[in-house]
Amino acid sequence: MQEEYAMIELLGRSQIVGKISEVTIAGKGFIRVAVMNVDDTVLFTRDINPDSVFAMNPITHEACLLHAKRIRQQPVVPYSIDPIFVSKLSSGEKAIEEIDTEEENEDWS
């Protein structure tokens, strides 16, 4: 199978460029994009629901690398709670909002 590269325009005016393939996740077809770094290595992969695609434009491998330099895509970073807050909440300490509210209500005279 020949490698295929594309610039995919997503709803919401974002773009992603890379080597594309099709994968099945939970019984549904997705577009897997291997986003290339400027040194021609895979920076990260992202699976896209085809329903969110506005347009998909085939491009060459060379164009893919040029767009990688221009767009500078970043992988999605998982959200996490700072361990300090987790330990305070699990130990029963007051949340930040409660502490801030008490400080605002203190009499400073």
C-alpha angles and dihedrals in degrees: 000000000000118000112250126203127192145174105228119200112205129201107268094049098275127133134206126189129195151091109320134210136157123252134176118229120180090346095306128107118244134180111241113207119196100202110215126222120223089258090060096255125123109264095187141321128241130191114217129196106233089224089070094055117107095179139350118205120191112228137175125260090251092052089049091058092047091051091047088061093046100043099037095200120202129207120249111267115218114240114244136172118241108258090231091062092046092053092047094049094046091049091053097250118150120272119248094254091055092049092048092049092051091049091051091052096049117112107241097186 
